[in-house]
Amino acid sequence: MWEQTSSALYRKFTFKDFSEAFAFMTSVALAAEKMDHHPKWTNVWNTVEIWLSTHDAGNTVTDKDNKLAETIDRIFNANN
């Protein structure tokens, strides 16, 4: 579930291993590029953390972030 912080949407995803985490990141990267919206994220072994905010809107959460969050959830749910 996404959490709204003061300036971003945040979610942590956990996978079986690094390969699954990296495959997820690859799918998210391709979808984000199509939407011209690029997340801040980290990856350590089987964990991916993502923060979404719109830089052009002063690093606040916009509809663009919510749409990307929905897309990320679909990608995650399709593979788990």
N, C-alpha and C positions, 0 to 999 in steps of 0.2 A: 504494500500500500504506500502510495506517495504521501510524504509529509510536507506541509508548507512551512518553510522557515520564514524569517523576516524578509528575505530577498530571493528565495529560490524554492523550487520543488526538489525534494530529495527522496531517493530510494536506494536501498541496498539489496543486491541480488547475490545469491549463493548458488554455486554449481557443484557438480560432482568432482570436477578437476579443472586444471588450467585450460585444457583444450576446449571444454564446453564453454567456459567463461570467454575465451578468445573468439569462439565462433559466434557467440551472442554479441560481442562487441563489434564484430565485423558486420553482422546483420544490422545492428543499430546504426553503425557508421554509414552504411549505404542508404538507409531510410532517412537519416538526418541530412545527408547531403542532398537528397532529392527535395527535402523541405527547406533547404538553405538555412538550416538551424543546427548549430553544433554544440553538443553538451560539454560541460566540464565533467570529467570522470577520472576514476582511479581504478586500477586493477592490481590486486595482490593475490596470486595463485588462483583460488577458486571464487574470489569475491570481487564484484564490480559495484562501485558506488557511483551514482550519477546525481549531478545537480543541474537543474534547468532554470535558466533565467534569460531574459532577452536583453542583450547588451545595448542595442539601439534604443531601448526604452528605459535606460538608466539602471540596468541590472535588476529589473523587477519581473514578476511573473505575469505573463500575458497569455492570451489565447494560443499563441504560437507554442508556448511551453506545454500547455495542457494538451494540445493536439499531438505533440511529440511524445508526451508521457503516455497517451493512449496507444500510440503506435508501438512504443517500447513494450508496454504491457502485452499487446497482441503478439509480438515477437517472442517474448518470454513464455507466454502461455502456450504458444504453438509448439514449443520444444520441451515442455515440462509437464 
